[in-house]
Amino acid sequence: MTDSYLKFAIQTRILNLQRLPALLLLTLLGFVLNPGRIWAQVINYNNNITNNTDPNQQQQNNLFNQGRDSSFKANADWKDEQAKIHFNYLNSAVARYPDSSLSFFHRYQFPQSWWGKDLGNANTAVRNEVFTPTVTPGLSLGYNAYDVYKLTLNNLAFYNTTRPYSAFSFMMGSKNEQNVEILHTQNISPNWNIAARLRYRSSQGFYNLQRSNNIGGSLSSNYQSTNQRYYMAAGFVYNRFKQDENGGLNTNNLDSLLHNVGDYSDRQVLDVNMPFRRGSTTNAAVSNTLRDWTFYVQNNYSIGQADTLYNKDSTQATYRFTPRFRFKHQLELHSERHMFRDINGDSLRYATAGLAKILRDSLLTDSIYTAQTWFYVDNKFSLNGFLGKKNELVLIEAGIANRIDRFGTDYVTDRESSSNVSNYLFGEIKKEAFAEGQWEYRAAAKFIFTGEAVGNFDINADVGKDLKKWGQFSAGLRQSLSNAPYSWTVFKTKFYERNYDLNKTSVTQLWGEVNIKRIRLQLGVRNYLLTNYIYYGSDLKVHQQSEAFSLLQLYGRKEFRFGIFALDNEVVWQQPTGGAPVQVPAVLLRHQFRIETNLFRSALKVATGLEVRYHTSYFSDGYTPYFNQFYYQDTEKITNAPECTAFFNFKIKNFRAYVIGGQLQQFFTRSIINAPGYPAQSALFRFGFNWILVN
């Protein structure tokens, strides 16, 4: 080792030790800044984060460097390098890259799946037509209607970039629909990054009293010491969803009414089931609001082997560290609050909704209000060991955790609350794939041994292999046992009260998938087995089916290419066993025909075409604004025509834009029905763009 290199290494380590308290303080202070992030549009049937990695830009990352770009220089020269950016998800070392694709760029919706159905207005409550049960081992609040839009720790990105990187996205559409997202990320030093994201989404809607107004944001920061022994990751996410409730259209002949498109081109003239707010001609008397935030910080310190590698003529040296043992601490704070408000309480309306027995007999003149809250502190400590070679390390983790949950219900005249302290064990064995042809596998377990959720557990395992040019395959299983959510067992206003004693719910999943890149084919299978399944019935009461039932899903996707022409086809088939309290369409289809080409000497890239979606008729779940939940019903069958969208996407350097004409089938037939009483939007127009700036 040369004297100059030793001098540089010593000075750098001293400087980093002096900076460390200041770095941690600045990171915590940074959580008051406006947050931001990029969303990479992906399809994900496995409920895992899809690896959106560019195979031609694989970084030589592994478990010990937490995804740090090995191409970054260890001194000030890194600022003069060409712009490079990648990110990692929490506790994953696989490098991922911002999505720059064009074919599906028009599907601007934050991560809304292909088969998500809202209430006829953007950013309202969503139900997935592909059955996906919520799995939450331990305690939970139980409001999941907005999960598809949420920023969470699982989709929070931790970036590394050699240049300040910003992305601005904007969309405007019919009926005052607006989406704005801002991302900024930059490295303060080669081994310390901060990223912030802010988003705002709102829409008036085509029908009365269905305005939505959502705000979200995130902040993430990751730091690694020069000697790669210490690593810190911190994150903060915030979501707020506010939805005016119109209760659906007030008509018993919805199909024929919507079929006369010309007679009701202005859908604002149609009556709805909920009243206006007193003194307002635009806002609903009934609304639901959900707000949550999560703070997370992780600290690691590793012990292992440090090496210095030289080039052939010994003029350059590279520092490399391979961990063998690691101490790890994780702290998570989470707060969630759901609020229901009815400014114009009416006993007749509540009796029509089937709630008369639990309301007072006299006419309601007061507002109805309830707020349910959840706050927890989760403190985890674990020991980690590493086996294998430097680029194929296997992580073995074992730990113990303490968690404090506090639930509360505020119903104006009083407040009730309860607290629970629990302890649990957790462990994991994981190997990630960083190069073509490698295996990857993971097995994780969590077992709660004290507290109200004692006996709950979650076991998750999956395995996969990259088949190089052919593609990849993966398979896995998951078994969980969890308590019923708090809001499903306890709910109270000054006019209404319910308490249910529900058994623990068991969910078993088995799945497998193969993706053959050479022929652009994807095939998969998934099977669920559920016991003590809980659901809302058409009587708006909580029910639990003790008998076990299963649901099988098969899905596939095939793309054909003929020069500049592409035909992308997707199909999902699902079938529950007899007697299951689950209603799903048996078959869902999506077809996209597009033209992709480069114009003006490849300065302009274009993707334009037509997309059609269709599902077979079925008894779609209904929606109740009183509990902000979807419920099982078997009296009203939904039969829709194919749903058509025309799009024109184009890209010029770092600028992408799209123009959409949606719900085009309404020029020939009636509106799509998303849920009983909730038709989809009328024919609509949207324009949006994404602009990336690299300083």
C-alpha positions in Angstrom: 0.0 0.0 0.0 1.5 3.4 -1.0 2.1 6.2 1.6 -0.2 8.5 -0.3 -3.1 6.0 -0.2 -2.6 5.4 3.5 -2.6 9.1 4.2 -5.8 9.6 2.2 -7.6 6.7 3.9 -6.7 7.9 7.4 -7.7 11.5 6.7 -11.0 10.3 5.1 -11.9 8.1 8.0 -11.2 10.8 10.6 -13.3 13.2 8.6 -16.2 10.8 8.4 -16.1 10.2 12.2 -16.2 13.9 12.8 -19.1 14.3 10.4 -21.2 11.5 11.6 -23.2 13.3 14.4 -23.8 16.2 12.1 -25.0 13.9 9.3 -27.5 12.2 11.6 -28.8 15.5 12.9 -29.1 16.9 9.4 -30.9 13.8 8.2 -33.5 14.1 11.0 -34.0 17.8 10.4 -34.5 17.0 6.8 -37.8 15.3 7.5 -39.5 18.7 7.6 -38.7 19.3 3.9 -41.0 18.6 1.0 -40.8 14.9 0.2 -40.5 13.1 -3.2 -39.7 10.0 -5.3 -40.0 8.3 -8.7 -42.5 5.6 -9.4 -41.5 2.8 -11.8 -44.6 1.4 -13.5 -44.6 -2.4 -13.1 -47.0 -5.3 -13.0 -46.7 -7.4 -9.8 -48.9 -10.4 -9.1 -46.6 -11.8 -6.4 -47.0 -8.9 -3.9 -43.3 -8.5 -4.1 -41.3 -5.5 -5.5 -40.6 -6.2 -9.2 -37.0 -6.0 -10.1 -36.9 -3.2 -12.6 -33.2 -3.6 -13.2 -31.5 -2.8 -16.5 -29.5 -6.0 -17.2 -27.0 -3.9 -19.3 -26.2 -1.7 -16.3 -25.8 -4.2 -13.5 -23.7 -2.8 -10.7 -21.5 -5.1 -8.8 -23.5 -4.6 -5.6 -24.0 -7.1 -2.8 -25.3 -7.5 0.7 -22.4 -5.9 2.3 -22.4 -2.6 0.5 -26.2 -2.0 0.6 -26.4 -1.2 -3.1 -23.7 1.5 -3.2 -22.5 2.1 -6.7 -19.0 0.7 -7.0 -18.3 3.1 -9.8 -18.4 6.1 -7.4 -15.0 7.5 -6.6 -13.9 8.0 -3.0 -12.9 11.6 -3.3 -14.1 14.9 -4.8 -13.6 13.7 -8.4 -17.0 11.9 -8.3 -18.7 15.2 -8.9 -17.0 15.3 -12.4 -18.3 12.0 -13.5 -21.1 11.3 -16.0 -24.6 11.3 -14.4 -25.4 7.9 -12.9 -28.4 7.0 -10.8 -29.8 3.9 -9.2 -31.8 3.1 -6.1 -32.5 0.2 -3.7 -35.5 -0.8 -1.6 -35.2 -1.2 2.1 -33.0 -4.2 3.1 -32.3 -5.1 -0.5 -29.0 -4.6 -2.3 -30.3 -5.1 -5.8 -29.7 -2.0 -7.9 -32.8 -0.6 -9.7 -33.1 2.2 -12.2 -35.8 4.9 -12.8 -38.3 3.8 -15.4 -37.9 5.4 -18.8 -40.2 3.2 -20.8 -42.8 4.6 -23.2 -45.2 1.7 -24.0 -47.3 2.1 -20.8 -46.3 5.6 -19.8 -49.9 6.7 -20.3 -50.9 4.6 -17.3 -50.0 7.5 -15.1 -51.9 6.2 -12.1 -49.7 5.8 -9.0 -49.1 2.3 -8.6 -52.7 1.3 -9.5 -52.9 -2.2 -10.9 -54.4 -3.1 -14.2 -57.5 -4.4 -12.6 -58.2 -1.8 -9.9 -61.8 -0.4 -9.9 -62.4 3.0 -8.2 -65.8 4.6 -7.5 -66.1 6.4 -10.8 -63.5 9.2 -9.9 -59.8 9.1 -9.8 -58.1 8.7 -6.4 -61.2 7.4 -4.7 -61.5 4.0 -2.9 -60.2 1.1 -5.0 -61.1 -2.6 -5.1 -58.9 -5.0 -6.9 -60.8 -7.4 -9.2 -57.9 -9.9 -8.9 -58.5 -11.3 -5.5 -55.7 -10.2 -3.1 -56.4 -10.7 0.6 -54.8 -8.3 3.1 -52.2 -10.0 5.2 -51.2 -8.2 8.4 -49.7 -10.4 11.1 -50.2 -8.7 14.5 -52.6 -5.8 15.1 -53.9 -3.3 12.5 -56.5 -0.6 12.1 -58.2 -2.1 9.0 -58.9 0.7 6.5 -57.5 -0.6 3.2 -59.5 1.1 0.5 -56.6 3.4 -0.4 -53.8 1.0 -0.1 -53.1 1.0 -3.9 -52.2 4.7 -3.7 -50.1 4.6 -0.6 -46.5 5.4 -0.1 -45.1 2.8 2.3 -41.7 1.8 3.6 -41.8 -1.2 1.2 -41.8 1.1 -1.9 -39.6 3.8 -0.4 -36.5 4.2 -2.6 -33.0 4.9 -1.3 -31.0 6.6 -4.1 -27.3 7.0 -5.1 -26.5 9.5 -7.9 -23.4 11.3 -9.1 -25.5 14.4 -10.1 -28.4 16.2 -8.5 -31.4 14.5 -10.2 -34.9 16.0 -10.4 -38.1 14.7 -11.9 -41.3 16.7 -12.4 -44.6 15.1 -13.4 -47.9 16.8 -14.2 -51.3 15.7 -15.5 -54.5 17.5 -16.2 -57.7 15.9 -17.3 -61.5 16.3 -17.6 -63.5 17.6 -14.6 -60.5 19.4 -13.0 -58.4 16.3 -12.5 -54.9 17.2 -11.6 -51.8 15.2 -10.6 -48.5 16.8 -9.6 -45.4 15.0 -8.4 -41.9 16.4 -7.7 -38.8 14.4 -7.0 -35.3 15.6 -6.1 -32.4 13.5 -5.0 -28.7 14.2 -4.7 -25.6 12.8 -3.0 -24.1 15.2 -0.4 -21.0 13.1 -0.7 -20.2 9.8 -2.6 -21.6 7.8 0.3 -24.5 10.0 1.6 -27.7 10.6 -0.3 -31.0 12.5 0.4 -34.1 12.1 -1.7 -37.4 14.0 -1.3 -40.7 13.5 -3.1 -44.0 15.5 -3.0 -47.3 14.6 -4.7 -50.7 16.1 -4.9 -53.8 14.6 -6.6 -57.3 15.9 -6.9 -60.4 15.5 -9.1 -63.9 16.9 -9.0 -65.4 13.9 -10.8 -68.2 13.6 -13.4 -70.9 13.0 -10.8 -72.1 15.1 -7.9 -70.3 15.0 -4.5 -67.4 12.7 -5.3 -64.5 15.2 -5.0 -61.2 13.6 -4.1 -58.1 15.3 -2.6 -55.0 13.4 -1.8 -51.6 14.5 -0.6 -48.5 12.3 -0.1 -44.8 12.6 0.3 -41.6 10.9 1.4 -38.1 11.5 2.5 -35.3 9.0 2.4 -31.6 9.1 3.3 -28.8 6.5 3.3 -25.2 6.9 4.5 -22.3 4.5 4.5 -18.9 5.1 6.1 -15.9 5.0 3.8 -14.7 1.7 5.4 -18.2 0.2 4.7 -18.6 -1.0 8.3 -21.3 1.5 9.3 -24.6 2.0 7.4 -27.6 4.1 8.2 -31.0 4.3 6.4 -33.8 6.7 7.4 -37.1 7.3 5.9 -40.4 9.2 6.4 -43.6 8.6 4.4 -46.9 10.6 4.7 -50.3 10.0 3.1 -53.6 11.8 3.4 -56.8 10.8 1.5 -60.0 12.8 1.6 -63.0 11.6 -0.3 -66.5 13.2 -0.5 -69.2 10.5 -0.5 -72.2 10.6 -2.8 -73.5 7.2 -1.9 -73.8 6.2 -5.5 -76.5 7.2 -8.0 -80.0 7.4 -6.7 -81.8 5.3 -9.3 -83.2 1.8 -9.6 -82.8 1.7 -13.3 -79.1 2.6 -13.7 -78.4 0.6 -16.8 -81.1 2.2 -19.0 -80.4 5.7 -17.5 -76.8 5.6 -18.5 -77.5 4.0 -21.9 -79.1 7.3 -23.0 -75.7 9.0 -23.3 -77.0 12.0 -25.2 -79.8 12.7 -22.7 -77.4 12.7 -19.7 -74.1 14.0 -21.2 -73.8 16.2 -18.1 -73.7 13.6 -15.3 -74.0 16.3 -12.7 -77.7 16.4 -13.2 -78.1 12.8 -11.9 -79.4 12.5 -8.3 -77.1 10.9 -5.8 -77.9 9.2 -2.4 -76.0 11.7 -0.1 -76.9 15.3 0.5 -74.9 18.5 0.0 -73.2 20.0 2.9 -75.2 22.8 4.5 -74.4 26.1 2.8 -72.5 24.5 0.0 -73.3 23.6 -3.6 -70.1 21.6 -4.3 -69.1 19.7 -1.1 -70.8 16.6 0.3 -72.2 16.4 3.8 -70.6 12.9 4.2 -66.8 12.4 3.9 -64.1 9.9 4.8 -60.5 10.9 5.6 -57.5 8.7 6.2 -54.1 10.0 7.2 -51.0 8.1 8.1 -47.3 8.7 8.6 -44.3 6.4 9.2 -40.8 7.2 10.5 -38.1 4.6 10.2 -34.4 4.5 11.0 -31.9 1.6 10.7 -28.3 1.4 11.9 -25.9 -1.3 11.1 -22.3 -2.0 12.1 -20.4 -4.8 10.5 -17.3 -6.8 11.3 -15.4 -8.6 8.6 -12.4 -8.7 6.3 -10.9 -5.6 4.7 -8.7 -5.9 1.6 -6.8 -3.5 -0.7 -6.8 -4.4 -4.4 -4.2 -3.0 -6.9 -4.3 -2.7 -10.6 -1.6 -4.5 -12.7 1.0 -1.7 -12.4 0.1 -0.9 -8.8 -0.7 2.7 -9.6 -4.3 2.5 -8.3 -5.7 0.9 -5.2 -9.3 -0.1 -4.4 -10.7 -0.7 -0.9 -13.0 -3.7 -0.4 -14.8 -4.9 2.7 -16.5 -8.3 3.1 -18.7 -8.5 6.2 -19.0 -11.7 8.3 -21.0 -10.4 11.3 -23.3 -7.4 11.7 -25.2 -5.7 14.5 -28.5 -4.2 13.3 -31.1 -2.0 15.0 -34.4 -0.8 13.5 -36.9 1.7 14.9 -40.3 2.3 13.3 -43.0 4.8 14.4 -46.4 4.7 12.7 -49.5 6.8 13.2 -52.8 6.3 11.4 -56.1 8.2 11.8 -59.4 7.5 10.0 -62.3 10.0 10.3 -65.9 9.7 9.2 -68.1 12.8 9.2 -71.8 13.3 8.3 -72.7 17.0 8.7 -76.4 16.4 7.9 -77.4 13.3 9.9 -80.8 11.9 8.8 -82.5 9.0 10.5 -84.5 8.1 7.3 -81.3 7.8 5.3 -79.6 5.6 7.9 -82.7 3.4 8.1 -82.5 2.9 4.3 -78.9 1.9 4.8 -80.0 -0.8 7.2 -78.6 0.9 10.3 -81.9 1.9 11.9 -81.7 -0.5 14.8 -78.5 1.0 16.1 -79.6 4.6 15.8 -81.9 6.5 18.1 -85.5 6.7 16.9 -85.9 10.5 16.8 -84.8 12.5 13.8 -81.1 13.1 13.6 -80.3 16.8 13.6 -76.7 16.6 14.9 -73.7 15.7 12.8 -72.3 12.2 13.1 -68.6 11.9 13.7 -66.1 9.2 14.6 -62.3 9.1 14.4 -60.3 5.9 15.0 -56.6 6.1 15.6 -53.6 3.8 15.7 -50.1 4.4 16.9 -47.3 2.0 17.4 -43.6 1.9 18.2 -41.7 -1.1 16.9 -38.2 -1.6 18.2 -36.1 -4.4 16.6 -32.6 -5.7 17.3 -30.9 -8.5 15.3 -27.6 -10.2 14.7 -26.6 -11.0 11.2 -24.1 -13.4 9.8 -22.7 -13.8 6.2 -21.6 -16.9 4.4 -20.0 -17.4 1.0 -18.0 -15.4 -1.5 -18.1 -11.6 -1.8 -20.5 -11.5 -4.7 -22.7 -14.4 -3.5 -23.1 -13.7 0.2 -25.9 -15.5 2.1 -27.4 -13.4 4.9 -28.6 -15.1 8.1 -30.5 -12.9 10.5 -32.1 -13.6 13.9 -33.6 -11.0 16.2 -36.1 -10.0 18.9 -38.5 -7.1 18.9 -40.7 -5.1 21.2 -43.8 -3.4 20.0 -46.3 -1.0 21.7 -49.7 -0.5 20.0 -52.3 2.0 21.0 -55.8 2.2 19.5 -58.4 4.8 20.2 -62.0 5.9 19.2 -63.1 9.5 19.4 -66.9 10.1 19.0 -67.2 13.7 20.2 -68.9 13.1 23.6 -66.2 10.7 24.8 -63.0 8.8 23.9 -62.0 5.2 24.4 -58.5 3.8 24.0 -56.5 0.7 24.6 -52.9 -0.2 24.7 -51.0 -3.5 24.0 -47.4 -4.5 24.5 -46.1 -7.4 22.5 -42.8 -9.2 21.8 -41.9 -11.2 18.8 -39.0 -13.2 17.3 -38.0 -12.8 13.7 -35.4 -14.3 11.4 -34.4 -14.5 7.7 -32.2 -16.3 5.3 -31.6 -14.5 2.1 -29.5 -14.6 -1.0 -30.0 -12.0 -3.8 -29.0 -12.4 -7.5 -26.7 -9.7 -8.8 -25.6 -11.3 -12.1 -27.1 -13.4 -14.9 -27.5 -17.1 -14.1 -27.6 -16.8 -10.3 -30.0 -18.3 -7.9 -31.9 -16.1 -5.4 -33.9 -17.3 -2.4 -35.4 -16.0 0.8 -37.0 -17.5 3.9 -38.4 -15.2 6.6 -40.4 -15.9 9.8 -42.1 -13.8 12.5 -43.7 -15.2 15.6 -45.5 -13.1 18.3 -45.2 -14.7 21.8 -46.7 -12.1 24.1 -49.5 -9.6 24.0 -53.0 -9.5 22.5 -51.7 -11.0 19.2 -50.0 -13.9 20.9 -49.7 -16.9 18.6 -49.8 -14.8 15.4 -47.1 -15.6 12.9 -46.0 -15.0 9.3 -43.8 -17.5 7.3 -42.7 -16.4 3.9 -40.4 -18.2 1.5 -39.5 -17.9 -2.2 -36.9 -19.1 -4.7 -36.0 -18.0 -8.2 -33.3 -18.3 -10.8 -32.2 -16.1 -13.7 -32.1 -18.1 -16.9 -29.9 -15.6 -18.7 -31.2 -14.9 -22.2 -34.2 -17.2 -21.6 -35.7 -15.3 -18.7 -36.3 -16.4 -15.1 -38.6 -18.4 -12.9 -39.7 -18.0 -9.3 -42.0 -19.8 -6.8 -43.0 -19.3 -3.2 -45.3 -19.8 -0.3 -46.7 -17.8 2.6 -48.6 -18.8 5.7 -49.9 -16.2 8.2 -52.2 -16.0 11.2 -53.5 -12.6 12.3 -56.1 -10.9 14.5 -59.1 -9.1 13.1 -58.4 -5.4 12.5 -59.5 -3.0 15.3 -62.1 -1.1 13.2 -63.8 -4.4 12.3 -64.2 -5.3 16.0 -64.8 -1.8 17.5 -66.7 1.1 16.0 -68.6 3.8 17.9 -70.4 7.2 17.4 -72.8 8.8 19.8 -75.6 7.1 17.9 -74.0 3.8 16.9 -71.9 1.2 18.6 -70.7 -2.3 17.7 -68.3 -4.8 19.2 -67.4 -8.1 17.6 -65.4 -11.0 19.0 -63.7 -12.5 15.9 -61.3 -15.4 15.6 -57.9 -15.2 14.1 -57.7 -15.4 10.3 -55.4 -17.9 8.5 -54.2 -17.2 5.0 -52.0 -19.6 3.0 -50.6 -18.7 -0.4 -48.7 -20.8 -3.0 -47.5 -19.4 -6.2 -45.2 -20.0 -9.2 -44.2 -17.9 -12.2 -42.0 -18.3 -15.3 -41.0 -15.5 -17.6 -39.5 -16.5 -21.0 -37.9 -13.4 -22.5 -37.0 -15.0 -25.8 -40.7 -15.5 -26.8 -42.1 -12.7 -24.6 -44.2 -15.0 -22.6 -45.2 -14.9 -18.9 -47.2 -17.6 -17.1 -48.1 -17.9 -13.5 -50.3 -19.7 -11.0 -51.4 -18.7 -7.4 -53.6 -20.5 -4.9 -55.1 -19.1 -1.7 -56.5 -21.1 1.2 -58.4 -19.0 3.8 -59.9 -19.9 7.2 -62.0 -17.6 9.4 -62.3 -15.1 6.6 -63.9 -11.9 7.7 -66.0 -9.6 5.4 -68.8 -7.1 5.4 -72.1 -8.4 4.3 -74.9 -6.6 2.4 -76.5 -5.9 5.8 -73.4 -3.8 6.6 -72.5 -6.1 9.4 -69.2 -7.9 9.9 -69.4 -11.6 9.2 -66.8 -14.4 9.6 -66.8 -17.7 7.8 -65.2 -20.4 9.9 -65.1 -23.0 7.0 -62.0 -23.0 4.9 -62.2 -22.1 1.3 -59.7 -21.8 -1.6 -59.3 -19.6 -4.6 -57.2 -20.5 -7.6 -55.7 -18.0 -10.1 -54.0 -18.6 -13.4 -52.5 -15.7 -15.4 -50.5 -15.2 -18.5 -49.1 -12.5 -20.8 -47.9 -12.8 -24.3 -46.5 -10.1 -26.6 -46.2 -10.3 -30.4 -44.0 -8.0 -32.3 -44.0 -7.3 -36.1 -41.5 -4.6 -36.8 -42.9 -1.3 -35.4 -46.2 -3.1 -34.5 -46.8 -4.8 -31.1 -49.8 -6.7 -29.7 -49.7 -7.2 -25.9 -52.2 -9.7 -24.5 -52.9 -10.5 -20.9 -55.4 -12.9 -19.3 -56.4 -13.8 -15.7 -58.6 -16.7 -14.7 -59.8 -17.2 -11.1 -62.2 -19.5 -9.4 -63.2 -19.8 -5.7 -64.5 -23.0 -4.2 -68.2 -23.3 -3.6 -69.7 -21.3 -0.7 -66.8 -18.8 -0.6 -68.0 -15.3 0.5 -65.9 -13.9 -2.4 -67.2 -12.5 -5.7 -64.7 -12.1 -8.5 -64.9 -12.1 -12.3 -63.9 -15.5 -13.7 -61.9 -14.0 -16.6 -60.2 -10.7 -17.1 -58.6 -9.7 -20.4 -56.4 -6.8 -21.5 -55.2 -6.3 -25.0 -53.0 -3.4 -26.3 -52.2 -2.8 -30.0 -49.5 -0.1 -30.5 -47.1 1.3 -32.9 -43.6 2.1 -31.6 -41.1 3.9 -33.8 -38.4 6.5 -33.9 -38.8 9.7 -36.0 -36.5 12.5 -37.0 -33.3 10.5 -36.8 -34.4 9.0 -33.5 -34.8 12.4 -31.9 -38.5 11.6 -31.3 -39.7 8.3 -29.9 -43.4 7.5 -30.3 -45.8 4.8 -28.9 -49.4 5.1 -29.9 -52.3 2.7 -30.0 -55.5 1.3 -28.5 -55.9 -0.6 -25.2 -59.0 -2.7 -24.4 -59.9 -4.2 -21.0 -62.8 -6.6 -20.3 -64.1 -8.9 -17.6 -66.9 -11.4 -17.5 -70.1 -10.6 -15.6 -70.2 -11.1 -11.8 -71.7 -9.9 -8.6 -69.3 -7.0 -7.9 -68.7 -6.0 -4.3 -70.7 -3.0 -3.1 -69.3 0.0 -1.3 -70.6 1.6 1.9 -69.5 5.2 2.7 -70.6 4.7 6.4 -67.6 2.4 7.1 -65.4 3.2 4.1 -65.4 -0.5 3.1 -66.4 -2.8 0.3 -69.0 -5.4 1.1 -70.2 -8.8 -0.3 -73.4 -8.8 -2.3 -75.1 -11.3 -4.5 -78.2 -9.5 -5.9 -76.8 -7.1 -8.5 -74.7 -8.5 -11.3 -72.3 -6.3 -13.2 -72.1 -6.8 -17.0 -69.9 -4.4 -18.9 -68.8 -3.8 -22.5 -65.1 -3.8 -23.2 -63.4 -0.6 -21.8 -61.4 1.3 -24.5 -58.5 3.8 -24.2 -56.6 5.5 -27.1 -53.2 6.8 -26.2 -50.3 8.7 -27.8 -47.0 8.7 -25.9 -43.8 10.4 -27.1 -40.3 11.0 -25.8 -37.7 13.6 -26.6 -34.5 13.1 -24.6 -35.5 13.4 -20.9 -39.0 14.6 -21.6 -42.0 12.2 -21.9 -45.6 13.1 -22.5 -48.9 11.4 -23.3 -52.4 12.2 -24.5 -55.3 9.9 -23.6 -58.8 9.5 -24.7 -60.5 7.2 -22.1 -63.8 5.4 -21.8 -64.2 5.6 -25.6 -66.7 2.8 -25.6 -69.3 5.2 -24.3 -69.7 6.7 -27.8 -71.4 3.4 -28.7 -72.9 2.0 -25.4 -73.6 2.9 -21.8 -71.1 3.6 -19.1 -69.0 1.0 -17.4 -70.3 0.1 -13.9 -67.5 -0.2 -11.4 -69.7 -1.2 -8.4 -73.4 -1.2 -7.7 -74.5 2.5 -8.0 -71.1 3.6 -9.0 -70.6 4.0 -12.8 -67.2 4.9 -14.3 -66.4 8.3 -15.7 -67.8 9.5 -19.0 -65.5 9.8 -22.0 -62.5 11.7 -20.8 -59.3 13.4 -21.9 -56.0 13.5 -20.1 -52.6 15.1 -20.9 -49.5 14.6 -18.8 -45.8 14.7 -18.9 -42.6 13.8 -17.0 -39.5 15.9 -17.3 -36.2 14.8 -15.8 -33.5 17.4 -15.0 -29.9 16.4 -14.3 -27.6 19.2 -13.1 
